[in-house]
Amino acid sequence: MKLDYIKKIDVNFVKQPDLKISKIKKKNNKYIFSIKNIGTASAKKNYLGISAQKDFLSKKKLIKKVKFPLIKAGKSKNVEVSLKSKYKKYTKIATVDYKNQVNEVSKLDNSRYF
């Protein structure tokens, strides 16, 4: 078999945002969440959802949602959240895009326990 020609294939990747919580700092009963867009496109304004869970077997309960602005590709935004002291001993989960509205590269890095 002889190769007479070579086919050219063009590949274009779709630019998509990808949000992740890169840092969590605690200051008294306030938490500062650093949300980073590690994708290749801007992420529209969205919500950070905070859920609490008394123990591993109990159901998660949404206790707070905070709106955050558009985040350009490669950039970060800090979001400050204050929580009631009754949740101090609970396991808390922070989730960016908790309503699942952003079409992201990966949703696996959207949540973090703290």
C-alpha positions in Angstrom: 0.0 0.0 0.0 1.4 3.3 -1.0 0.6 6.7 0.6 -0.1 9.3 -2.1 -1.3 12.1 0.1 -1.5 13.3 3.7 -4.8 14.5 5.2 -4.7 17.7 7.2 -6.9 17.8 10.3 -7.7 21.0 12.0 -8.6 20.8 15.7 -10.2 23.8 17.5 -10.7 23.6 21.2 -13.7 25.4 22.7 -12.8 27.9 25.4 -14.5 27.2 28.7 -14.3 28.4 32.2 -13.3 26.1 35.1 -13.9 27.4 38.6 -12.2 26.1 41.7 -11.8 27.1 45.3 -8.0 27.7 45.6 -7.8 28.9 49.3 -9.9 29.2 52.4 -8.9 31.5 55.2 -10.6 31.8 58.5 -10.9 35.0 60.5 -13.1 34.7 63.6 -16.5 33.6 62.3 -15.7 34.8 58.8 -14.2 32.8 56.0 -12.5 34.2 52.9 -12.8 32.0 49.9 -10.4 32.5 47.0 -12.2 31.4 43.8 -10.0 30.9 40.8 -10.9 30.5 37.1 -8.4 28.0 35.8 -10.2 27.7 32.5 -9.6 29.5 29.2 -12.8 31.7 29.1 -14.5 34.1 31.5 -16.9 32.6 34.0 -20.1 34.6 34.4 -21.3 35.8 37.8 -22.4 33.0 39.9 -23.0 31.7 43.5 -20.8 30.1 46.1 -23.0 27.7 48.2 -22.1 26.7 51.7 -23.5 23.5 53.1 -23.2 22.0 56.5 -23.4 18.4 57.7 -23.5 17.3 61.4 -21.8 14.0 60.7 -20.9 11.8 57.8 -24.3 10.0 57.7 -26.5 13.1 58.0 -27.9 15.0 55.0 -26.1 18.1 53.8 -28.1 21.4 54.3 -27.5 24.6 52.3 -26.8 27.3 55.0 -25.6 30.2 52.9 -25.3 31.3 49.3 -23.2 34.3 48.2 -23.1 35.9 44.8 -19.7 36.6 43.2 -18.9 38.6 40.1 -17.5 37.5 36.7 -14.0 36.0 36.8 -11.8 36.3 33.8 -9.7 33.3 32.7 -6.6 32.8 34.9 -7.9 35.4 37.5 -9.2 35.0 41.1 -11.8 36.7 43.3 -12.1 36.7 47.1 -15.5 36.1 48.6 -16.1 36.8 52.3 -18.7 34.8 54.1 -19.8 35.0 57.7 -21.4 31.9 59.3 -23.4 31.5 62.5 -21.5 30.1 65.4 -23.9 27.1 65.7 -22.2 25.6 62.6 -18.7 25.7 64.2 -18.6 22.0 64.9 -20.3 20.9 61.7 -18.4 19.7 58.6 -18.8 22.5 56.0 -18.7 22.2 52.2 -18.1 25.2 49.9 -19.2 24.7 46.3 -18.7 27.2 43.5 -21.4 27.1 40.8 -23.5 25.1 43.2 -26.6 25.4 40.9 -24.5 23.9 38.1 -25.1 26.8 35.6 -21.6 27.2 34.2 -20.5 24.9 31.4 -17.1 24.0 32.8 -14.1 21.9 31.7 -14.4 19.9 34.9 -16.9 20.0 37.8 -14.8 17.7 40.0 -12.9 20.6 41.6 -15.9 22.7 42.4 -16.3 21.7 46.1 -14.0 21.8 49.1 -14.5 20.6 52.7 -13.5 22.9 55.6 
